[in-house]
Amino acid sequence: MSGLPRRIIKETQRLMAEPVSGITAVPDEHNSRYFHVVVAGPSQSPYEGGLFKLELFLPEEYPMSAPKVRFMTKIYHPNIDKLGRICLDILKDKWSPALQIRTVLLSIQALLSAPNPDDPLDNNVADHWKSNEKSAIDQARQWTQTYAKSNMNNH
Amino acid sequence: MAGAPDVSLSSEHVQRLLQCAVCLEIFNQPKLLPCQHTFCLSPCLEGLVEVRTRSIRCPECRADHFVPRGGPGNFPNNLTIISFLELSARASARADARGAVLRDADAVVPGARDRERPQRPREAADGYQAEGDEPMGADAEAGDGVLCCFVCRDERSISRCSHCDQLVCEECRRAHLSQVKSDVMRMISQIRRGLPQISDQLIVLGRKETQFQNRCEEVKTDISEVFEKHIRDLKARERVLQEEVDVFIGRELRSLRVFQENTEMENASLASFCDSAEALLSLSRSITEGDLIELKRQCMEHLETVQCYEDGITRPPTVKQIQASMESPFLTSTINNFGDLIVTSRPLPSVETSAPRLPRVEDSLSRLDQNLNPDFRLSRASVPPQIVRPSSRAVERVHQASRAMSISPTQSRRDRQVNFDLDGQPLEESRQTSVPQMRGPNRWNRYDRRSDSRLDEGRAPSMLRQIQERTRHRSLGGIPMTRDTLDEREENSDTDSDPIPSYLQTGLQRRGLEEDLGDDEERMDSPQPEASMRAITSSGARSPAFVPASVQHRMTGIGLVETQRPLAEEAGNQSSSNSNTASVYVSTPRNRYNQKGSSVCQFGYRGTAPGEFTSPRGVTASPMDDKIYIADSSNHRVQVFSSRGGFIKTFGHHGQDEGQFDCLAGIAVNGLGQVIISDRYNHRVQIFDRNGIFQRAFGSEGRNPGQLNYPWGVACDNMGFIYVCDKENNRIQVFQSNGSYVRMFGSQGSMPGQFVNPHYIAVSPDNKVYVSDSSNHRIQVFSLYGDFMFSFGSCGNLRGQMKFPRGIAIDHQGFVVVADSGNHRIQIFRSDGRFYSMFGSWGSERGHFKGLEGLAILADGKIVVGDRENHCVQIF
């Protein structure tokens, strides 16, 4: 894509050169603003062992506006709805141009480690989490086994 | 922030501190927000201004700040960052030059740093890299930010090393300097090791200077010797002419005196007759009738005599006029052009001297003035000029000869004798003046001739006289001997009972003369008489009419002495054929090899089109039409060019069938114009007619007689036999022109007569077979029957040495031209293998070679050279 800002190019290069552990982000071969992301479930979380596929799109205003990120893999999480949308402040009002793809993805990984049912996106899940955290975690682990464990082509 | 103790001071971190967090570029106009975060003014901060509220939110800490009046540009500058940027301005400029990738510290590639500083000794850098815990690429980045040693990253007592332009601490500097010191020591010892070579060069230079001076002295001596000799010759000639004049005077005076005496006697007797008759009559005594009648008869008789005087019937012998004809334009021009110094930049072949070159008279008269005395003569436009130094030995011989011929008392006696003999005959002088002569024999002449023939019996062989006589005829005025002089001479010969019928015998006569003079010593030490000498004598035999100058005449005499055995052969040949075939016993080439070196013509370059070559190998010149045939090896074809390099035609292409080639190598053209080609990878020899039509092929791969294994050079002798270098079998095979096997000789080895990879072959005019025994670095010479005769050359690059000799060609005088492929030069040898001259060196320009292969010599003496690696052909 012509006219790609230097910042995006540099970020992409750096992502390739120094990948963050547990995260891979590969630009689409036809659209350099569209990234195929795979985030590994953090250890000591119900998502451990799962590989979660995400899509990340850098809007025209980036870095002045936040990238658009969505889970492609089904995940049982109070801040992620069934469409994969993520409830994360830095992707919304707390976005800052100083943040990068790397930091966004790290934040998402951190979100998996620390679900925040107080700021829910999916109320059913959030309720489940609040009412019976253990059951919710089991559910999440179950989903991970079901959806994030097998090969990625299912999604 | 630069001094933050917990931050690693790697260049990467420093670099990152100089980057704007928004654009990820080096700060452009860094502005400090009240929250102490710094961003570029444009476009980062400007893009963040919330116009409606005139506020800005820090991208780092999300603190909201009021944008000052006039916009974010009025935020204060971050002076620390700016000074850091200025500090690394140089590095940044360098990074800018290298491009955006390297400006990003993360993208610095270790190797790029080394490339950027080629002046740093590689070994020193390597030594330090082993000590440092980071690759070399990181070190210089310290210069952009924090000053630290590039070896140990210490920040104390940092200074810049003047040697490698690196920041280095005191301790490491010491180690570094000791390393540099040892490097310097090593270089010094290298220099020391090289010193003897330079002093050797000096010695060689001094030797060369001495040699040069000696040579100049020799040249001077030679010049004065030659000139003294010619002066002596001229003086001798002067004496001879003056003696002749004296003789002429004496002879004429004598005849006049005789006539005078006769006349006086006649006068006296007539007077006394008159007196006595008158007295008789005046006595008036009766005279008997008979007496009177008798008296009258006597009176009538005497009256008749007187009448004879009156009528001019009886008159004094005509006084012949004499006149010296010194008009000799040839001699004048010869003297004027005589002797030139030829200076060459090429190292002189020190052992090589060329004998004085004497005129060749077989050239037409019109060219005589150019050819007269080519010794010491050079074409006035000759570039590059060269020194032709006549060998002092030859000069010495000339002296001996000239003394023997012209100064010895016997000689002058013979001269006189000849004069007597010629008495009454048309002497050259009188002929010149066109004075009518008394052809009828008178008694004086008759007397002289008788006395002459009497004298002759006890004298030197009459052929001497004869030669003397003829040379006189030639030398005086350059008038050809006319028919009647010849007749008369033969008449004389008859009286001398010494018939010498024709000039065709002169060789024999001269040989006799030579034996008379007995020059045994010369015969012993010079197995090869000088070419020029031969030339003059044979030319004398061929065209006796034109030997214009007296100097030349003397040289002819010299030639008699100098020329030995071949002369007899030559004379024998001459009588049967007047061909121009030259003897191979020559030492001075007709081809001016020592003036070669710059190519007169170069054609072809790499390619497959007509006129282009891919690895040309064999080269030959057709003896019939002087066309050049090139074995265009990797194009698998033969290309034919004119002797001036113009493309004519091509034939053949890749394949195994008749008329097809696979990497042909050697090529030769026989006397019939047939083209003989060694088809290397097909292990056969093919013969084509002169139009390039296939005629026959012979040979197959193998080791048996008649089989070939990568045949290379081919050659033909003058009987049509084909000689093939059977390279991988290390032998020479001989075939008839129809391809039937005749014989072979040679085997693998380095002994005489053995070969290792014989490449090219040539047959000399005197039927010797020269083989370039390439991997033995020598040329071997065989008889036609394969008997080893001698070899020359050894491995090396000195004169006469060679490395992997390839192409070989022999000119009509027997000079051997060798393509010294390992030394990238052409060497010329005499037929006996003595070095004569050389030229060429490595390169791709004209006159340079990269892969010498075949050689050929054109009819005019030009050398055609095939250059495999330059893919071209050059003519010298």
Interface residues (C-beta under 8 A of the other chain):
Chain A: R6 R7 K10 E11 Q13 R14 A17 E18 P63 M64 K94 S96 P97 A98 L99
Chain B: A21 V22 C23 L24 E25 C44 G47 L48 R57 C58 P59 E60 R62 A100 D104 D106 A107
